[in-house]
Amino acid sequence: MKKLLVTSLFMLFLLFGSRFSFGATFEITISNPKYKPIKVGLWGFVKNTPKFVSRELLRTINRDLKISGLFVADQTQHFSYEAPSSVVDGIARLDKLDYVIYGNAVIEGKNIYVNLKMTDVLRNMTVTDRTFVTNRYSIDWMADKIVDILMGYVTGTYGPFESKIVFAMGNGKTSDIYICDFNGQNAVRITNWHTFNMLPKWVDSDEITFLSYRYGKPAVFLFNIFSGRLIRLFNASNLSIAAVRYMNNFAISFNRYGSTNIYVINQRGRVLRKLTNNPYINVSPSFTPDFSKMVFVSNRDGSPQIYIKNLNIISSAKRLTFQGKYNSSPDISPDGKKIAYISLENGVSYLKIMNIDGSNDKVLMEGYSLDSPSWSYDSRYIVLTGRIGNKNVIYVVNADNGHVSIAMETWLMYNGLSVSSKLQ
């Protein structure tokens, strides 16, 4: 019954959205002094547009623009979809805007038809002029797509907002798995087992893994977010571990024969391959897109450091980090070019990035209790958890310009996070 209830609730969220959100407080910090935001006019959806449609569209578009770290919104003018382009372009130039988004919407039955225009003011070009079909529960998702289209046009790389964040959150006595939009909106709980559930990972566009103490001892579960199918994937470990995708199987760390190494298992929990063979602790695997290389954490040289191993040939692992006493949580970007990780030094944690070969190692941000960095599918943003004062937060960091925003904050504790690939 619990499984059916969780599945039903999540299907409602995924298809129709949710009004439940932890993102009540939203902050923007420009950490790059050379940052010059691109000005976008959000000029309304006013003619024949129901107020709840225009309000939600503009709210989400504005939020996404801010989180991107690229744009600043202007809402001083309002035009209907039929406004002459010369009028729109003329006022946009007077306001020194770079782009303008405006339109209208009509409701027919259960469908909402949104007529949208997006223009490039400086080039006097139309970025898009199309009609989107949605419903009242998916307006946010359509707004995310609009911003992704704009980002693709401006930067040449499609935006990251058509993805979900899965995270664990609890009060110290229990912890559950939640999923929210990339901008922190529409959070919904997908477990309610009155125990510890943590370390969630997206392993496919419709599946996640997470660690749970549902049956007393730690076990890793595989959960399909569409069908609600729940599989106990692995329970032969006494470690707090996560499972990540490795080709058509899973990579997982556990203690066997007196040492902790990284193994490949199938959906039945059967061990298929040993990826590390070292008498020390080897954990936290992350793979290049072609699964030819694996980055992981090991204490083989004394303290936890980041290593890389070529899996196509018999070779030893190469150490990548030499600064910081404790380096952990590596995550390879989807394009296979960079590694994000956490470095701890004198009580302060740092989000760092480096090239896949360990070169150009640099600090992206510093903070407290930073953890669980996860790349967006466009290899441009890193989402991670941290702490400010007595609040725990989810950060979204633009790895290109260093812009940091807070998508969500809560007094509850986070226990792992992962960003999905682009969802259709």
C-alpha positions in Angstrom: 0.0 0.0 0.0 2.8 2.4 0.8 4.5 1.7 -2.5 1.3 2.4 -4.4 0.7 5.6 -2.4 4.3 6.8 -3.1 4.0 5.9 -6.8 0.6 7.7 -7.2 1.9 10.8 -5.5 5.0 11.0 -7.6 3.2 10.4 -10.8 0.9 13.3 -10.0 4.0 15.4 -9.4 5.8 14.4 -12.5 2.9 14.8 -14.8 1.0 17.7 -13.3 3.5 19.5 -11.0 3.1 20.5 -7.3 2.5 23.5 -5.3 4.7 22.2 -2.4 8.0 24.0 -2.4 10.9 24.6 0.0 12.2 27.4 -2.3 10.4 30.2 -0.4 13.7 32.1 0.1 15.8 32.9 -3.0 19.1 34.6 -3.0 21.5 35.7 -5.7 25.2 36.3 -5.2 27.4 37.5 -8.0 30.8 36.1 -7.2 32.6 37.1 -10.4 33.4 40.9 -10.4 33.5 40.9 -14.2 30.0 39.5 -14.4 27.8 41.6 -16.7 24.3 40.2 -16.9 22.3 40.0 -20.2 19.1 42.1 -19.9 15.9 40.3 -20.8 12.6 42.1 -20.9 9.8 39.9 -19.5 6.9 42.0 -20.9 4.0 40.0 -19.8 1.3 37.7 -21.2 -1.6 40.0 -20.8 -4.1 39.9 -23.6 -6.8 37.2 -23.0 -4.3 35.5 -20.6 -5.7 34.2 -17.3 -3.8 35.8 -14.4 -2.7 32.5 -12.9 -1.1 31.6 -16.2 0.9 34.8 -16.7 1.8 35.0 -13.0 3.2 31.4 -12.9 5.0 31.8 -16.2 6.7 35.0 -15.3 7.6 33.8 -11.8 9.3 30.7 -13.1 11.0 32.3 -16.1 12.3 35.1 -13.8 13.6 32.5 -11.3 15.4 30.5 -14.0 17.0 33.6 -15.5 18.4 34.5 -12.1 19.7 31.0 -11.3 21.4 30.8 -14.7 23.8 33.5 -13.6 23.6 35.0 -17.1 20.6 37.2 -17.2 18.8 40.0 -15.4 15.0 40.5 -15.9 13.1 43.7 -16.7 9.3 43.8 -16.3 8.6 47.5 -16.8 6.7 47.2 -20.1 3.7 45.0 -21.2 2.6 44.1 -24.7 0.1 41.7 -26.2 1.1 39.0 -28.6 -0.2 41.1 -31.5 2.0 44.1 -30.7 3.9 45.3 -33.8 7.5 44.2 -33.7 8.7 47.7 -34.5 7.1 49.0 -31.4 8.5 46.2 -29.2 12.0 46.6 -30.8 11.9 50.4 -30.4 11.1 50.5 -26.7 13.4 47.6 -26.0 16.3 49.6 -27.5 15.4 52.6 -25.4 15.4 50.4 -22.3 18.8 49.0 -23.5 17.5 45.4 -23.4 19.2 42.5 -25.2 16.2 40.2 -25.5 12.4 40.4 -25.0 10.0 37.6 -24.1 6.2 38.3 -24.3 3.0 36.7 -25.6 -0.5 35.6 -24.5 -2.3 32.4 -23.6 -5.8 31.0 -24.0 -7.5 28.1 -22.3 -9.5 25.6 -24.3 -10.8 22.7 -22.2 -8.0 21.2 -20.3 -5.3 22.6 -22.6 -3.5 26.0 -22.3 -2.2 27.4 -25.6 0.7 29.8 -25.0 1.7 32.0 -27.9 5.2 33.1 -27.3 7.6 35.5 -28.9 11.2 35.9 -28.1 13.3 38.5 -29.9 17.0 39.4 -30.2 16.9 43.2 -29.9 20.4 44.0 -31.0 20.2 41.8 -34.1 16.6 42.6 -34.8 15.9 38.8 -35.1 13.1 36.5 -33.9 14.6 33.8 -31.6 11.3 31.9 -31.5 7.7 32.5 -32.4 5.6 29.4 -31.5 2.6 28.1 -29.7 3.2 25.8 -26.7 0.5 23.4 -25.5 0.4 22.7 -21.8 -2.0 22.3 -18.9 -2.4 24.2 -15.6 -0.2 21.7 -13.8 2.8 21.9 -16.2 3.2 25.7 -16.7 6.4 25.6 -14.7 7.9 22.9 -17.0 7.0 25.0 -20.1 8.6 28.1 -18.5 11.8 26.0 -17.9 11.8 25.0 -21.6 11.5 28.7 -22.7 14.6 29.6 -20.7 16.5 26.6 -22.0 15.7 27.8 -25.6 16.9 31.3 -24.8 20.1 30.0 -23.2 20.7 27.7 -26.3 20.3 30.7 -28.6 22.5 33.1 -26.6 25.3 30.7 -25.6 25.1 27.9 -28.1 24.5 25.4 -25.3 20.9 24.4 -24.4 19.9 25.3 -20.9 19.8 22.9 -17.9 16.3 23.5 -16.5 14.5 20.4 -18.0 16.0 18.2 -15.4 15.2 17.2 -11.8 17.2 17.1 -8.6 16.9 14.1 -6.3 18.0 14.6 -2.8 17.7 13.2 0.7 16.5 15.3 3.6 15.8 14.6 7.2 15.7 15.7 10.8 18.4 13.5 12.3 15.9 10.7 13.3 14.6 9.9 9.8 15.5 10.9 6.3 13.5 10.6 3.1 14.1 11.0 -0.7 12.7 14.0 -2.5 12.6 15.2 -6.1 12.4 18.8 -7.2 12.8 21.0 -10.3 16.3 22.2 -11.2 15.4 25.6 -9.8 14.3 24.2 -6.5 10.6 24.5 -7.1 7.9 21.8 -6.7 9.6 19.5 -4.2 7.8 16.3 -3.4 8.7 13.4 -1.1 8.9 9.9 -2.7 9.6 7.8 0.4 7.9 7.7 3.8 9.3 4.7 5.5 10.1 6.3 8.9 13.8 5.4 8.7 17.0 6.6 7.0 17.0 6.9 3.2 20.0 8.7 1.8 22.6 9.0 -1.0 20.3 9.1 -4.0 21.7 8.8 -7.5 20.1 9.1 -10.9 21.2 6.1 -12.9 18.8 6.6 -15.8 16.2 9.1 -17.0 13.6 7.2 -15.1 15.5 5.4 -12.3 17.3 6.3 -9.1 19.2 4.3 -6.5 19.4 5.2 -2.8 20.6 3.7 0.4 17.9 2.7 3.0 17.7 1.2 6.4 14.2 0.1 5.8 14.9 -3.5 6.8 17.3 -2.7 9.6 20.7 -3.1 7.9 21.8 -0.8 5.0 20.6 -1.9 1.6 20.7 -0.1 -1.8 17.4 0.1 -3.7 16.6 0.7 -7.3 13.4 2.7 -7.9 11.7 3.5 -11.2 10.0 6.9 -10.8 7.5 6.2 -13.6 6.3 2.6 -12.8 7.0 2.7 -9.1 9.0 -0.6 -9.4 11.2 -1.0 -6.3 14.1 -3.5 -6.3 16.5 -4.3 -3.4 19.7 -4.0 -5.4 22.4 -4.8 -2.9 22.5 -5.5 0.9 25.9 -7.2 1.4 27.6 -4.2 2.9 27.8 -2.5 6.3 28.9 0.8 4.7 26.9 3.9 3.8 27.3 3.5 0.1 25.7 4.7 -3.1 25.3 2.8 -6.5 26.0 4.5 -9.8 25.4 3.4 -13.3 28.2 1.4 -15.0 27.2 0.5 -18.6 24.1 -1.7 -18.2 25.0 -2.5 -14.6 26.0 -0.7 -11.4 29.2 0.2 -9.6 29.2 0.1 -5.9 31.8 0.1 -3.1 31.8 -2.4 -0.3 34.1 -4.3 2.1 35.1 -7.7 1.0 38.0 -9.8 2.2 39.2 -7.1 4.6 39.4 -4.2 2.1 36.9 -1.8 0.6 37.0 -1.8 -3.2 34.7 -0.8 -6.1 32.8 -3.6 -7.8 30.4 -4.0 -10.7 27.1 -5.7 -9.8 24.0 -6.6 -11.9 20.4 -5.9 -11.0 20.3 -9.1 -8.9 23.2 -7.9 -6.8 25.6 -10.4 -8.3 29.3 -9.3 -8.4 30.5 -9.2 -12.0 33.8 -7.4 -11.9 36.3 -5.8 -9.6 37.3 -2.2 -10.7 39.8 -1.5 -7.9 42.2 -4.0 -6.2 43.8 -2.2 -3.3 44.0 -3.0 0.4 42.9 0.4 1.5 39.5 2.2 1.2 38.3 2.9 -2.4 34.9 4.6 -2.8 32.8 7.1 -4.7 33.2 6.0 -8.4 32.3 8.4 -11.2 32.7 7.5 -14.9 33.4 9.2 -18.2 30.5 9.0 -20.7 32.1 6.1 -22.5 32.9 4.3 -19.3 36.6 4.1 -20.3 37.8 6.0 -17.2 36.8 6.0 -13.6 37.5 8.7 -11.0 37.3 7.7 -7.3 38.5 8.4 -3.8 41.1 6.4 -2.0 43.2 6.8 1.1 46.0 4.6 -0.3 48.6 7.4 0.1 47.4 8.3 3.7 44.5 10.8 3.3 41.5 10.7 1.0 42.5 11.9 -2.4 41.1 11.8 -6.0 42.4 9.2 -8.4 41.7 8.2 -12.0 42.0 4.8 -13.6 41.8 3.7 -17.3 39.4 0.8 -17.4 40.2 -0.3 -21.0 43.7 -1.4 -20.2 45.5 -3.0 -17.3 47.0 0.0 -15.5 47.5 1.5 -12.1 45.4 4.4 -10.8 46.9 7.9 -11.1 46.5 10.4 -8.3 45.0 13.7 -9.4 44.8 15.8 -6.2 47.8 16.9 -4.1 46.4 19.9 -2.2 44.0 19.6 0.7 43.9 17.0 3.5 40.6 15.5 2.6 39.3 15.4 -1.0 36.1 13.6 -1.8 32.8 13.3 -3.8 34.2 13.5 -7.4 31.7 13.9 -10.2 32.7 13.9 -13.9 30.8 16.3 -16.1 28.6 14.7 -18.8 30.9 15.9 -21.6 33.7 14.0 -19.9 36.0 17.0 -19.7 36.0 18.2 -16.0 35.7 16.8 -12.5 33.9 18.6 -9.6 34.9 17.6 -6.1 34.9 18.8 -2.5 38.1 19.7 -0.6 38.3 20.2 3.1 41.0 22.3 4.8 41.0 23.7 8.3 37.2 23.3 8.8 36.4 25.1 5.5 35.1 23.2 2.5 35.7 24.1 -1.1 34.0 23.2 -4.3 36.8 22.7 -6.8 36.9 21.8 -10.5 39.7 20.5 -12.6 40.3 19.0 -16.0 39.8 15.3 -16.4 43.6 14.9 -16.3 44.0 16.8 -13.1 45.2 20.1 -14.7 43.8 23.5 -14.1 42.7 22.6 -10.6 40.8 25.6 -9.1 38.4 26.7 -6.3 34.9 27.5 -7.6 33.4 28.4 -4.2 34.0 28.1 -0.5 31.5 27.4 2.3 30.6 25.2 5.1 29.5 21.5 5.0 29.7 21.5 1.1 28.8 18.1 -0.2 27.5 16.0 -3.1 28.4 18.0 -6.2 26.5 16.9 -9.3 26.8 18.3 -12.8 23.8 19.4 -14.9 23.4 17.7 -18.2 24.8 20.7 -20.1 28.2 20.4 -18.2 27.9 24.1 -17.2 26.3 24.0 -13.7 27.1 22.2 -10.5 24.4 21.6 -7.8 25.5 20.8 -4.3 24.4 21.0 -0.7 25.9 23.3 2.0 25.2 25.3 5.1 24.7 29.0 5.9 24.2 29.8 9.6 21.5 27.5 10.9 20.1 26.7 7.5 21.0 24.0 5.1 20.9 24.9 1.4 21.0 23.6 -2.1 23.4 25.7 -4.3 23.4 26.0 -8.0 26.8 27.2 -9.3 27.7 28.4 -12.8 31.0 26.7 -13.4 31.8 29.2 -16.2 31.5 32.5 -14.4 31.4 31.4 -10.7 27.8 32.7 -10.1 26.3 31.2 -7.0 22.6 31.0 -6.2 20.5 29.2 -3.6 17.7 27.1 -5.0 16.4 25.8 -1.7 17.0 26.3 2.0 15.7 24.4 5.1 16.5 23.7 8.7 16.5 20.0 7.9 19.7 18.1 6.9 20.6 17.0 3.5 22.1 13.5 2.9 23.1 13.4 -0.7 22.0 14.9 -4.0 22.1 14.1 -7.8 20.9 15.9 -11.0 19.2 14.0 -13.7 19.8 14.0 -17.4 17.4 16.0 -19.6 13.9 14.7 -19.1 11.3 14.7 -21.9 
